Every structure is written in C-alpha cells, then in structure tokens.
Amino acid sequence: ILYYANILAGVLEPTYLGYVDDMNDSMDESFLSVKLSKSIAPEDSLATVLGVNILDCRKPFLPYSDFYNEPLSEMVEMDRDFANFKSELGKFSFMNYPFILTPATKTMGLYFDNRIRMYSERRISILQAVTGHPSNPYLRVKVRRDNIIDDALVELEIISMENPNDLKKQLVVEFEGEQGIDEGGVSKEFFQLVIEEIFNPDYAMFTMQNESQTVWFNPTSFESTAQFTLIGIVLGLAIYNNIILAVNFPMVLYRKLMGRKGSFEDLVDWNPILYSSLKQMLEFEDADLEEVFMQTFRISYQDVFGTIINYDLKDKGDKIPVTQENKYVSIN
C-alpha cells in the first residue's frame, strides 16, 4: 500500500495526453502481413483495487530504489520463484511484487521467461521432425563481415515475413568463411558490430544528442519505415537472447512502447538545453517576452548534409511571434 501511495503522491501523467495510436497502423506496408503477437501483462490485483496505474506515474514521491529489498533480491532463487510465478496453482511468487526486487533480479525473471520460450520452440521442432516436417530448432543467421548490415536485415526481413515465430528461437550466428560454434560469443560480437554500424553518424538513421548522450531517430533519414522496423527486430532479438547493448535511448521511447504519448517534460532527459530554454520561457512572466526571446512559430533543424530545414508549427509560422498569450500553444 505504501508503494502505491508513493505513486499517487508523485507526479502523474496529465489525462489529456492519452494513448498513442495502434503502432501496427504506422508500419510499412511490407510488414502488414506479419501477425504480431501481443503479450498480456499479468493483472496487478492490488493496483486494480486501489485504482492505480503505474504507467500514469512520471515521477514517484520517493525514488523506486527506496523500495528495493537488496538482501531479499540476493537470496531469492529466481528459477523457482519464476516457476511459481508462471504456475496456475496460485503459488506465492515475489515476481507478483516486483517493486521490492532490484532491476538485476527482475532481469533474471525476463531471462528465464525467454529461455523457456526457446526450449518450447526446440520441442516443437522435434515434434515436427517426428511427423515428417522437420524444421530448424534455432534461428540461424549467416552474414558477411564486410556486408553485415545488409545481410542481417535481408535475412531477418525474410524470416519476419515468412515465419515470424522463428524469431522466438535461440539465435545462432555464422560469419561466412569462418569456422566456429556460436556458444554466445559470436552472437554478442554480431550484435555489437551491427549496433556500431547502425548508430554510426555516417549511416544517418539516428542522431546523437551530445548533452544527454542519447540517440533518437533522424527525421531526415532516407531509410524506409521497414528499415527502422528491422532495426527494432534486431534490438528485440538482442534482449531476447540476453545480450546487453550500449544503446542509450531517452525514456520517452519506452513510454511510447508502453502506448503513452510524449510530452514537454520528456525533453528533459533527451535535450536538457532545449528543455531548460523552453522552461525559462514558460516561467517568464513579464510582458516583453516577445522582445526578450524573439521566437516565432517556426522551428529549424539540420538534415544529414547540414542543410537548415524550417518547419512551421502553424501556417506562416515565421510571421507569428511567441507571446505571453500563446507561449503554451507554441510549446505543447
């Protein structure tokens, strides 16, 4: 109860934001035939009774870490606890109260969940072999080192289109012309090489914010939506195969994955300088705001070639000055 009281006492999501549209509606046409399975999160009975939605909380009254029980997290046997969590017999599991577990311990729960799915896919492959319809028990990807991005994305696109359930299998990577069994090290190297190239500024799919050291989608990228979808599959496969990648997205990305819309406050951990400037303008109460800040309803940014691109927030936005009366409209 204290934990949920801490949520309600914190900063909650404004009700006017609502939810994002179905992400499947924005997918590239080439992926429309892919049936995406949606996981259903287990119901939090106490949160339901109290009428609390954890996702509504932008900042709790006390840090989440204050509720972590580190001695318990170190002692709990996550393999058994996760089995109890998945059991239909109503056995007790600390996974039903994840707020008392450290992130590292909860990550182990995710690891066991993914491993169970992989083993399940192997059993299905064995049964198919017995019935005369053999299939590969692993997700095998063969790439060339000098063409790793194109090879990986082409193979994953084919798999996603023809049999997306294969993505649930354990990944096995093979570099063309090299011998070696993938026992985890080859897959890890594969993901590191792919991520290093994808997030390279020369590839121009993502941009880096120097102040926050976070990456975001390049609005002027020449790549199609399908390419970004495939990059999402690559990142998902890394998580699924328990491989940690050095990719730092701002929190608003994860909020969008949970179906929430972004807001002005999301700027703080992506572009703190821009957030600070706009915050200063919002808090400025003198009548001469127009003369002090000299802003209009036109914003500018650079494309991959360094060319300045202007975007009007309203029709003929460069002719509309930001004033005390309309500053909230210009920012929101």
C-alpha positions as CSV (number, residue, x, y, z in Angstrom):
1,I,0.0,0.0,0.0
2,L,2.9,2.4,0.8
3,Y,4.3,1.7,-2.7
4,Y,1.1,2.7,-4.4
5,A,0.6,5.7,-2.1
6,N,4.1,6.7,-3.2
7,I,2.9,6.5,-6.8
8,L,-0.2,8.6,-6.2
9,A,1.8,11.2,-4.3
10,G,4.2,11.7,-7.2
11,V,3.8,13.5,-10.5
12,L,1.1,11.8,-12.5
13,E,0.6,11.7,-16.3
14,P,-1.8,14.5,-17.5
15,T,-5.1,13.0,-18.5
16,Y,-5.2,14.9,-21.8
17,L,-2.2,13.1,-23.2
18,G,-4.0,9.8,-23.6
19,Y,-2.5,6.9,-25.6
20,V,-0.7,6.7,-29.0
21,D,-2.5,5.2,-32.0
22,D,-2.0,1.5,-32.7
23,M,1.6,1.1,-33.7
24,N,0.7,-1.5,-36.3
25,D,-1.1,1.2,-38.2
26,S,2.1,3.0,-38.8
27,M,4.1,0.0,-40.0
28,D,5.5,-0.3,-43.5
29,E,3.1,-2.0,-46.0
30,S,5.6,-4.8,-46.5
31,F,5.1,-5.8,-42.9
32,L,1.3,-5.7,-42.8
33,S,1.0,-9.4,-43.4
34,V,3.1,-10.2,-40.3
35,K,0.9,-11.2,-37.4
36,L,2.4,-9.7,-34.3
37,S,1.6,-11.5,-31.0
38,K,0.9,-9.2,-28.1
39,S,1.9,-10.3,-24.6
40,I,-0.6,-9.7,-21.9
41,A,0.8,-8.4,-18.7
42,P,-0.3,-10.2,-15.5
43,E,-3.0,-8.3,-13.6
44,D,-1.9,-6.4,-10.6
45,S,-4.9,-7.1,-8.3
46,L,-3.9,-4.6,-5.6
47,A,-3.4,-1.9,-8.2
48,T,-6.7,-2.7,-9.7
49,V,-8.5,-2.5,-6.3
50,L,-6.8,0.8,-5.5
51,G,-7.4,2.2,-9.0
52,V,-3.7,2.9,-9.6
53,N,-2.0,2.5,-13.0
54,I,1.8,2.5,-12.6
55,L,2.3,3.8,-16.1
56,D,0.5,7.0,-15.0
57,C,3.4,8.0,-12.8
58,R,6.1,10.2,-14.3
59,K,8.0,10.7,-11.1
60,P,7.2,8.9,-7.8
61,F,7.2,10.9,-4.5
62,L,10.2,8.7,-3.3
63,P,12.7,7.0,-5.7
64,Y,11.7,3.5,-6.8
65,S,15.1,2.3,-5.4
66,D,13.9,3.1,-1.8
67,F,11.5,0.1,-2.1
68,Y,14.2,-2.3,-3.3
69,N,15.0,-5.1,-0.8
70,E,18.6,-5.9,-1.7
71,P,19.1,-8.8,0.8
72,L,15.9,-10.4,-0.4
73,S,16.9,-9.9,-4.1
74,E,20.2,-11.6,-3.4
75,M,18.7,-14.6,-1.6
76,V,15.6,-15.3,-3.7
77,E,16.0,-18.3,-6.1
78,M,14.7,-16.8,-9.3
79,D,14.4,-20.0,-11.2
80,R,12.0,-21.4,-8.6
81,D,10.3,-18.1,-8.0
82,F,9.7,-17.6,-11.7
83,A,8.2,-21.2,-11.9
84,N,5.8,-20.2,-9.1
85,F,5.0,-17.0,-10.9
86,K,4.0,-18.9,-14.1
87,S,2.2,-21.6,-12.2
88,E,-1.6,-21.8,-12.4
89,L,-1.8,-23.2,-8.9
90,G,-1.7,-19.8,-7.2
91,K,1.8,-20.3,-5.6
92,F,3.4,-17.4,-3.9
93,S,6.0,-15.5,-6.0
94,F,8.0,-12.4,-5.4
95,M,7.5,-11.6,-9.1
96,N,4.0,-10.6,-8.2
97,Y,5.5,-7.7,-6.2
98,P,8.3,-6.6,-8.5
99,F,8.8,-3.2,-6.8
100,I,10.7,-4.9,-4.0
101,L,13.2,-6.6,-6.3
102,T,16.3,-4.9,-7.8
103,P,16.5,-4.4,-11.6
104,A,19.2,-7.1,-11.8
105,T,16.9,-9.7,-10.1
106,K,13.9,-8.8,-12.3
107,T,16.2,-9.1,-15.3
108,M,16.7,-12.7,-14.3
109,G,13.0,-13.3,-14.4
110,L,13.0,-12.0,-18.0
111,Y,15.9,-14.3,-18.8
112,F,14.0,-17.4,-17.6
113,D,10.9,-16.3,-19.5
114,N,12.9,-16.1,-22.7
115,R,14.7,-19.3,-22.1
116,I,11.5,-21.2,-21.6
117,R,10.2,-19.9,-24.9
118,M,13.3,-21.0,-26.7
119,Y,13.1,-24.5,-25.2
120,S,9.5,-24.7,-26.2
121,E,10.4,-23.9,-29.8
122,R,13.0,-26.7,-29.7
123,R,10.4,-29.2,-28.6
124,I,8.1,-28.1,-31.3
125,S,10.9,-28.6,-33.9
126,I,11.5,-32.1,-32.5
127,L,7.8,-33.0,-32.8
128,Q,7.7,-31.6,-36.3
129,A,10.7,-33.8,-37.3
130,V,8.9,-36.9,-35.9
131,T,5.8,-36.1,-38.0
132,G,7.9,-35.7,-41.1
133,H,8.0,-31.9,-41.2
134,P,11.5,-31.1,-39.9
135,S,12.4,-27.5,-39.1
136,N,15.5,-25.9,-37.7
137,P,15.3,-25.6,-33.9
138,Y,17.4,-22.5,-34.0
139,L,17.2,-19.1,-35.6
140,R,20.2,-19.3,-37.9
141,V,21.6,-16.1,-39.5
142,K,24.6,-16.2,-41.8
143,V,26.3,-12.9,-42.6
144,R,29.5,-11.5,-44.2
145,R,31.6,-9.2,-42.1
146,D,32.0,-6.7,-44.8
147,N,28.3,-6.5,-45.5
148,I,26.9,-7.3,-42.1
149,I,24.0,-4.8,-42.1
150,D,22.5,-5.7,-45.5
151,D,22.9,-9.4,-44.9
152,A,21.4,-9.3,-41.4
153,L,18.5,-7.1,-42.4
154,V,17.7,-9.1,-45.5
155,E,17.6,-12.4,-43.6
156,L,15.6,-11.0,-40.8
157,E,13.1,-9.5,-43.2
158,I,12.6,-12.8,-44.9
159,I,12.1,-14.6,-41.6
160,S,9.7,-11.9,-40.4
161,M,7.6,-12.2,-43.5
162,E,7.6,-15.9,-43.9
163,N,7.6,-17.3,-40.4
164,P,7.8,-14.7,-37.6
165,N,7.6,-17.4,-34.9
166,D,11.2,-18.4,-35.8
167,L,12.2,-15.2,-34.0
168,K,11.3,-16.9,-30.8
169,K,14.1,-19.5,-31.3
170,Q,17.6,-19.2,-29.9
171,L,19.8,-17.1,-32.2
172,V,22.8,-18.8,-33.8
173,V,25.1,-16.5,-35.9
174,E,27.6,-17.7,-38.5
175,F,30.1,-15.4,-40.2
176,E,30.7,-16.5,-43.8
177,G,34.1,-18.1,-44.3
178,E,34.8,-18.5,-40.6
179,Q,34.7,-21.7,-38.5
180,G,33.4,-21.8,-35.0
181,I,30.4,-22.8,-32.9
182,D,28.2,-20.0,-31.6
183,E,28.0,-20.5,-27.9
184,G,27.1,-16.9,-27.2
185,G,30.3,-15.1,-28.1
186,V,29.7,-15.0,-31.8
187,S,26.1,-13.7,-31.4
188,K,27.4,-11.0,-29.0
189,E,30.0,-9.9,-31.5
190,F,27.4,-9.9,-34.2
191,F,25.1,-7.5,-32.3
192,Q,28.0,-5.3,-31.3
193,L,29.1,-4.9,-34.9
194,V,25.5,-4.3,-36.1
195,I,24.8,-1.7,-33.5
196,E,28.1,0.1,-34.0
197,E,27.3,0.5,-37.7
198,I,23.6,1.3,-37.4
199,F,24.3,4.1,-34.9
200,N,27.3,5.4,-36.8
201,P,26.5,9.1,-37.8
202,D,27.6,8.2,-41.4
203,Y,24.7,5.7,-41.6
204,A,22.3,8.6,-40.8
205,M,19.5,6.6,-39.3
206,F,19.9,8.0,-35.8
207,T,21.2,11.2,-34.3
208,M,23.2,11.7,-31.1
209,Q,22.3,14.4,-28.5
210,N,25.7,15.4,-27.1
211,E,24.3,16.9,-23.9
212,S,22.4,13.8,-22.8
213,Q,24.4,11.2,-24.8
214,T,21.1,9.7,-26.0
215,V,20.2,8.7,-29.6
216,W,17.0,9.4,-31.5
217,F,15.5,8.8,-34.9
218,N,16.9,11.0,-37.7
219,P,13.9,12.9,-39.1
220,T,15.7,13.4,-42.4
221,S,16.8,9.8,-42.8
222,F,16.5,8.3,-46.3
223,E,15.7,4.9,-44.9
224,S,12.2,3.5,-45.1
225,T,9.9,2.6,-42.2
226,A,10.6,-1.0,-43.0
227,Q,14.3,-0.5,-42.3
228,F,13.5,1.0,-38.9
229,T,11.2,-1.9,-38.2
230,L,14.0,-4.3,-38.9
231,I,16.3,-2.4,-36.6
232,G,13.6,-2.8,-33.9
233,I,13.7,-6.5,-34.5
234,V,17.5,-6.6,-34.1
235,L,17.2,-4.8,-30.8
236,G,14.4,-7.1,-29.7
237,L,16.5,-10.2,-30.6
238,A,19.4,-8.9,-28.5
239,I,17.2,-8.5,-25.4
240,Y,15.5,-11.9,-26.1
241,N,18.9,-13.6,-26.3
242,N,20.2,-11.9,-23.1
243,I,22.8,-9.7,-24.8
244,I,23.4,-6.2,-23.4
245,L,24.0,-3.5,-25.9
246,A,25.4,0.0,-25.4
247,V,22.3,1.8,-26.8
248,N,21.0,4.8,-24.8
249,F,17.5,5.9,-25.8
250,P,15.7,8.6,-23.9
251,M,12.8,7.4,-21.6
252,V,10.2,8.7,-24.0
253,L,10.9,5.9,-26.4
254,Y,10.0,3.3,-23.7
255,R,6.9,5.3,-22.8
256,K,5.8,5.1,-26.4
257,L,6.4,1.4,-26.4
258,M,4.0,1.2,-23.5
259,G,1.4,3.1,-25.5
260,R,1.9,6.5,-24.0
261,K,2.3,9.8,-25.8
262,G,5.3,12.1,-25.3
263,S,5.1,15.5,-23.7
264,F,7.1,18.6,-23.0
265,E,8.6,17.0,-19.8
266,D,10.1,14.2,-21.9
267,L,12.6,16.7,-23.3
268,V,14.5,16.9,-20.0
269,D,16.4,13.6,-20.5
270,W,16.8,13.9,-24.3
271,N,17.7,17.6,-24.9
272,P,18.2,19.3,-21.5
273,I,19.4,22.5,-23.0
274,L,16.3,22.9,-25.2
275,Y,14.1,21.9,-22.2
276,S,15.8,24.5,-20.0
277,S,15.3,27.2,-22.6
278,L,11.7,26.5,-23.1
279,K,11.1,26.1,-19.4
280,Q,12.6,29.5,-18.9
281,M,10.3,31.0,-21.5
282,L,7.3,29.3,-19.8
283,E,8.2,30.8,-16.4
284,F,8.9,34.3,-17.8
285,E,6.0,36.5,-16.7
286,D,7.0,39.9,-18.0
287,A,5.0,41.5,-20.8
288,D,8.1,41.9,-23.1
289,L,8.5,38.1,-23.7
290,E,8.4,38.7,-27.5
291,E,11.3,41.1,-27.4
292,V,13.4,39.1,-24.9
293,F,13.1,35.6,-26.6
294,M,12.4,36.7,-30.2
295,Q,10.8,33.3,-31.0
296,T,8.2,32.5,-33.7
297,F,6.0,29.5,-34.6
298,R,8.8,28.3,-36.9
299,I,11.5,25.8,-35.8
300,S,14.6,24.8,-37.6
301,Y,16.9,21.7,-37.7
302,Q,19.6,20.3,-39.8
303,D,19.4,17.3,-42.2
304,V,22.2,14.8,-42.8
305,F,24.0,17.2,-45.0
306,G,24.0,20.1,-42.6
307,T,21.3,21.9,-44.5
308,I,18.9,24.0,-42.4
309,I,15.3,22.8,-42.7
310,N,12.5,25.1,-41.4
311,Y,9.2,23.7,-40.1
312,D,6.1,25.9,-39.3
313,L,4.1,24.9,-36.3
314,K,1.3,26.9,-37.8
315,D,0.6,28.3,-41.3
316,K,3.1,31.1,-41.9
317,G,4.6,30.4,-38.5
318,D,7.6,32.6,-39.2
319,K,5.2,35.6,-39.1
320,I,3.6,34.6,-35.8
321,P,5.6,35.8,-32.7
322,V,5.5,33.8,-29.5
323,T,3.9,36.0,-26.8
324,Q,2.6,35.6,-23.2
325,E,-0.8,34.7,-24.7
326,N,0.3,31.9,-27.0
327,K,3.6,30.5,-25.5
328,Y,1.9,27.4,-24.1
329,V,0.4,26.7,-27.5
330,S,3.8,27.0,-29.2
331,I,5.5,24.6,-26.8
332,N,2.7,22.0,-26.4
